[in-house]
Amino acid sequence: MNKLVQLKDTFIARFNQIKGGNVSIGSIAFLEIVIAFSFIPVIVAVGMLLATLAFHYSDEWPFRIIDTSMKVIDHIWSAQLVAGVLAYSRKLKDTNKNGIPDDDEDGKS
């Protein structure tokens, strides 16, 4: 139970940090929010699979939800999208806060 309370406190602290921060399309916090929302279908699929196994569901609807969640995961986590997000996130890093990404300052493209 203590771990659950610690997880809740960590989540609330992270939410308050994002809420008070500057979240725009070009910020790392925005990228973290997008990645967090991409885990929702995984949570739904795993939760429904565990509920199906725990409660011995034999109806068709839980398996439809699992199948649809797996299709959504397949589209969200396609190789092209993951590569694009990783390449874009590299352009957001600005350690000296001068407005020019570190990747462009080094002369790398």
C-alpha positions in Angstrom: 0.0 0.0 0.0 2.9 2.3 0.8 4.2 1.9 -2.8 0.8 2.9 -4.1 0.8 6.1 -2.0 4.3 6.9 -3.2 3.3 6.3 -6.8 0.3 8.6 -6.4 2.4 11.3 -4.8 4.9 11.0 -7.6 2.2 11.3 -10.2 0.6 14.4 -8.5 4.0 16.1 -8.3 4.7 15.4 -11.9 1.3 16.7 -12.9 1.8 19.9 -10.9 5.2 20.3 -12.6 3.7 20.0 -16.0 0.7 22.2 -15.1 2.9 25.0 -13.8 5.5 24.6 -16.6 5.5 26.0 -20.1 3.9 23.3 -22.2 4.0 24.1 -25.8 4.3 22.1 -29.0 8.1 22.5 -28.9 8.7 21.4 -25.3 9.9 18.2 -23.8 6.9 18.2 -21.4 4.6 18.1 -24.4 6.5 15.1 -25.8 6.2 13.3 -22.5 2.5 13.9 -22.4 2.1 12.5 -25.9 4.1 9.4 -25.0 2.1 8.9 -21.8 -1.2 9.0 -23.7 0.2 6.4 -26.1 0.3 3.9 -23.3 -3.5 4.1 -22.7 -4.3 1.3 -25.3 -1.6 -0.9 -23.6 -3.2 -0.4 -20.2 -6.7 -1.1 -21.7 -5.5 -4.3 -23.5 -3.6 -5.7 -20.5 -6.4 -4.8 -18.1 -9.0 -6.4 -20.2 -6.9 -9.5 -20.7 -6.3 -9.8 -16.9 -10.0 -9.3 -16.3 -10.9 -11.9 -18.9 -8.6 -14.4 -17.3 -9.6 -13.5 -13.7 -13.4 -13.5 -14.2 -13.5 -16.3 -16.8 -15.3 -14.2 -19.4 -16.4 -16.3 -22.4 -18.3 -13.5 -24.2 -17.1 -12.0 -27.4 -16.9 -8.3 -26.3 -13.7 -8.5 -24.2 -11.8 -10.1 -27.0 -13.0 -7.4 -29.4 -11.7 -4.7 -27.0 -8.4 -6.5 -26.8 -8.2 -6.9 -30.5 -9.1 -3.2 -31.1 -6.5 -2.1 -28.5 -3.9 -4.2 -30.2 -4.7 -2.6 -33.6 -4.4 0.9 -32.0 -1.1 0.0 -30.4 0.1 -1.3 -33.7 -0.7 2.1 -35.4 0.6 4.3 -32.5 3.9 2.4 -32.1 4.7 1.9 -35.8 8.4 2.1 -36.6 8.0 5.3 -38.6 6.2 7.1 -35.8 8.6 6.1 -33.1 11.6 7.1 -35.3 9.9 10.5 -35.9 9.3 11.1 -32.3 12.8 10.2 -31.3 14.3 12.4 -34.1 12.0 15.3 -33.0 12.8 14.9 -29.4 16.5 15.3 -30.1 15.8 18.7 -31.7 14.1 19.9 -28.5 17.1 19.6 -26.2 18.5 23.1 -25.4 20.9 22.9 -22.4 22.1 26.6 -22.5 18.5 28.0 -23.0 19.4 30.3 -25.9 16.6 29.1 -28.1 18.8 27.1 -30.5 18.7 23.3 -30.1 22.0 21.7 -29.2 21.8 19.5 -32.3 21.8 22.6 -34.5 24.5 24.4 -32.5 26.9 21.4 -33.0 26.4 21.6 -36.7 24.8 18.2 -36.9 21.7 17.7 -39.0 
